[in-house]
Amino acid sequence: MKKHMIPKNSYLSDDTVCYYNRDYIGYQKHGNPDFINRLKNMTGRYDELDLVRDFLKVFDLAYKDIPQIIDEKHLENCAVAIIPRSKAEKTYDPSQLIFKKAISCVADKLNLYNATDAIRRVTDTKTTHSWRLENNSGKMPHRGITKESCNIDSALFRNKDVILVDDIYTEGVYVAEDCMQTLLDFGAKRVILYVIAKTRNRS
């Protein structure tokens, strides 16, 4: 597991650490975690049984990594939440929400507070990893987009340390930063970002 410091910016009020398991190199490139792309299942080409191995891969990685984060950061009263997908959740079928299911199972297995349903997208936003998809409706990422496009059970985060999970982090997109700041605004004590992979810097 690796660490990356996200500096404060117009979305995020303080420097925040991001933990990630591996680099995202590029789809179908040697060593790339392509299981993340399959779990996104953008076209609905996979059913749930097709994704069992990918589910288990995410579960195994998060199950090993999250306790290390809790120990290193001395987190207490810890909740696990997830950054929702870009489109309204009701538009996805179950096979497109397998990543969320895997993280929910990790939270339960580790006896952590399961807040994976506490942030639910209800309004479409642009899909940040591919601007050219057909029917890619919704607004581009901007400050406040989490509050505008999601139903959030804010009481679940008050006075809690939160591990906020996503599949991939890419610098300069700011969806994760906006979601982290939203939870802090709702009273979370600390929000730590954990992702399976981080896109390599372009530099």
C-alpha positions as CSV (number, residue, x, y, z in Angstrom):
1,M,0.0,0.0,0.0
2,K,1.2,3.5,-0.9
3,K,0.4,7.0,0.2
4,H,-0.2,10.3,-1.6
5,M,-0.8,13.7,0.0
6,I,-3.7,15.6,-1.5
7,P,-3.0,19.3,-0.9
8,K,-5.7,21.7,0.2
9,N,-7.4,23.4,-2.8
10,S,-10.6,25.1,-3.7
11,Y,-12.5,21.9,-3.0
12,L,-10.7,20.7,0.1
13,S,-9.9,22.9,3.2
14,D,-6.9,20.9,4.5
15,D,-4.2,18.7,3.2
16,T,-5.5,15.1,3.3
17,V,-3.7,11.7,2.9
18,C,-4.8,9.2,0.2
19,Y,-3.9,5.6,0.6
20,Y,-3.9,3.4,-2.5
21,N,-3.0,-0.2,-3.2
22,R,-1.4,0.1,-6.6
23,D,-0.9,2.3,-9.7
24,Y,-3.4,2.5,-12.5
25,I,-1.2,2.3,-15.6
26,G,-3.8,2.1,-18.4
27,Y,-6.5,-0.3,-19.5
28,Q,-5.1,-3.6,-20.8
29,K,-1.5,-2.5,-20.2
30,H,0.8,-5.0,-18.5
31,G,0.3,-5.0,-14.7
32,N,-2.8,-2.7,-14.8
33,P,-5.6,-3.6,-12.4
34,D,-8.2,-4.3,-15.2
35,F,-10.5,-5.9,-12.7
36,I,-11.5,-2.3,-11.7
37,N,-12.7,-1.7,-15.3
38,R,-14.7,-4.9,-15.3
39,L,-16.4,-3.9,-12.1
40,K,-17.4,-0.6,-13.6
41,N,-19.3,-2.7,-16.2
42,M,-20.2,0.5,-18.1
43,T,-22.0,-1.3,-20.9
44,G,-23.7,-4.0,-18.7
45,R,-21.9,-6.7,-20.7
46,Y,-21.1,-8.7,-17.5
47,D,-23.6,-10.3,-15.1
48,E,-22.9,-10.8,-11.4
49,L,-21.4,-14.3,-11.8
50,D,-18.9,-13.0,-14.4
51,L,-17.6,-10.6,-11.7
52,V,-17.1,-13.0,-8.8
53,R,-13.3,-13.1,-9.1
54,D,-13.1,-9.3,-9.4
55,F,-15.4,-9.0,-6.3
56,L,-13.1,-11.3,-4.3
57,K,-10.0,-9.3,-5.5
58,V,-11.4,-6.0,-4.3
59,F,-12.6,-7.6,-1.0
60,D,-9.2,-9.1,-0.3
61,L,-7.3,-5.9,-1.0
62,A,-9.5,-3.7,1.1
63,Y,-9.8,-6.2,3.9
64,K,-6.0,-6.2,4.3
65,D,-5.4,-2.5,3.7
66,I,-8.2,-0.8,5.8
67,P,-7.0,-2.2,9.1
68,Q,-3.5,-0.9,8.4
69,I,-5.0,2.5,7.8
70,I,-6.9,2.4,11.0
71,D,-3.8,1.4,12.9
72,E,-1.5,4.0,11.3
73,K,-3.9,6.9,11.6
74,H,-5.3,5.8,15.1
75,L,-8.8,6.0,13.8
76,E,-11.7,5.5,16.3
77,N,-15.4,5.1,15.9
78,C,-14.6,4.5,12.3
79,A,-17.2,4.4,9.5
80,V,-16.6,3.1,5.9
81,A,-18.3,5.0,3.1
82,I,-18.0,4.9,-0.6
83,I,-17.9,7.6,-3.3
84,P,-21.0,6.9,-5.4
85,R,-20.8,6.3,-9.1
86,S,-21.4,9.2,-11.5
87,K,-25.0,8.4,-12.5
88,A,-28.1,8.1,-10.3
89,E,-27.9,4.8,-8.4
90,K,-31.3,3.7,-9.5
91,T,-30.1,3.6,-13.1
92,Y,-27.6,0.8,-12.4
93,D,-28.4,-2.9,-12.3
94,P,-26.9,-5.0,-9.5
95,S,-24.0,-6.2,-11.7
96,Q,-22.8,-2.6,-11.9
97,L,-22.7,-2.1,-8.2
98,I,-20.4,-5.0,-7.3
99,F,-17.6,-2.7,-6.1
100,K,-19.9,-1.1,-3.6
101,K,-21.1,-4.5,-2.5
102,A,-17.5,-5.7,-1.9
103,I,-16.7,-2.7,0.3
104,S,-19.9,-3.1,2.2
105,C,-18.9,-6.7,3.0
106,V,-15.4,-5.5,4.1
107,A,-17.0,-3.1,6.5
108,D,-19.2,-5.8,8.0
109,K,-16.4,-8.4,8.2
110,L,-14.1,-5.9,10.0
111,N,-17.0,-4.8,12.4
112,L,-16.7,-1.2,11.2
113,Y,-19.7,1.2,10.9
114,N,-21.1,0.4,7.5
115,A,-22.0,3.7,5.8
116,T,-21.7,2.5,2.2
117,D,-25.4,3.4,1.6
118,A,-25.1,6.8,3.3
119,I,-24.2,8.7,0.1
120,R,-26.5,7.9,-2.8
121,R,-26.3,9.6,-6.2
122,V,-29.8,10.7,-7.3
123,T,-28.8,13.1,-10.1
124,D,-26.6,12.2,-13.0
125,T,-23.1,13.8,-13.3
126,K,-20.5,13.5,-16.0
127,T,-18.6,10.3,-16.1
128,T,-15.1,11.6,-15.3
129,H,-13.0,8.8,-16.8
130,S,-14.6,9.1,-20.3
131,W,-16.1,12.3,-21.4
132,R,-17.1,10.9,-24.8
133,L,-19.5,8.2,-23.8
134,E,-22.9,8.4,-25.4
135,N,-25.6,9.7,-23.2
136,N,-23.0,11.0,-20.7
137,S,-25.5,13.4,-19.1
138,G,-25.1,15.6,-16.1
139,K,-22.8,18.4,-14.9
140,M,-19.1,18.4,-15.0
141,P,-17.3,18.0,-11.6
142,H,-17.5,21.3,-9.6
143,R,-17.3,22.4,-6.0
144,G,-20.5,21.3,-4.2
145,I,-21.4,18.6,-6.8
146,T,-21.7,16.0,-4.0
147,K,-24.3,17.9,-2.1
148,E,-26.2,18.9,-5.3
149,S,-26.4,15.4,-6.8
150,C,-26.6,13.1,-3.7
151,N,-28.8,12.2,-0.9
152,I,-26.6,12.1,2.2
153,D,-27.5,10.7,5.6
154,S,-25.3,13.3,7.3
155,A,-26.1,12.1,10.9
156,L,-24.2,8.9,10.2
157,F,-20.9,10.8,9.8
158,R,-21.1,13.3,12.7
159,N,-18.2,12.9,15.1
160,K,-16.8,9.9,13.2
161,D,-13.6,9.1,11.6
162,V,-14.4,8.1,8.0
163,I,-12.6,5.9,5.5
164,L,-14.0,7.1,2.2
165,V,-13.4,4.4,-0.6
166,D,-13.3,4.6,-4.3
167,D,-11.9,2.5,-7.1
168,I,-9.6,4.9,-8.8
169,Y,-8.2,8.3,-7.8
170,T,-7.1,10.8,-10.5
171,E,-5.5,14.1,-9.7
172,G,-7.2,17.1,-11.1
173,V,-10.7,15.6,-11.3
174,Y,-11.7,16.7,-7.7
175,V,-14.7,14.4,-7.3
176,A,-13.0,12.7,-4.3
177,E,-12.0,16.0,-2.8
178,D,-15.5,17.4,-3.0
179,C,-16.9,14.3,-1.4
180,M,-14.3,14.4,1.4
181,Q,-15.1,18.1,2.1
182,T,-18.8,17.4,2.1
183,L,-18.4,14.8,4.9
184,L,-16.2,17.2,6.9
185,D,-18.9,19.9,6.5
186,F,-21.4,17.4,7.9
187,G,-19.3,17.0,11.0
188,A,-17.0,14.1,10.4
189,K,-13.9,14.3,12.6
190,R,-11.5,13.1,9.9
191,V,-11.9,11.7,6.4
192,I,-9.2,9.5,4.9
193,L,-9.4,8.5,1.3
194,Y,-8.6,4.9,0.3
195,V,-8.7,3.8,-3.3
196,I,-7.7,0.6,-5.0
197,A,-5.6,2.4,-7.6
198,K,-4.2,5.8,-8.3
199,T,-3.7,7.1,-11.8
200,R,0.0,7.8,-12.5
201,N,1.0,11.5,-12.7
202,R,1.3,12.8,-16.2
203,S,4.6,14.4,-15.4
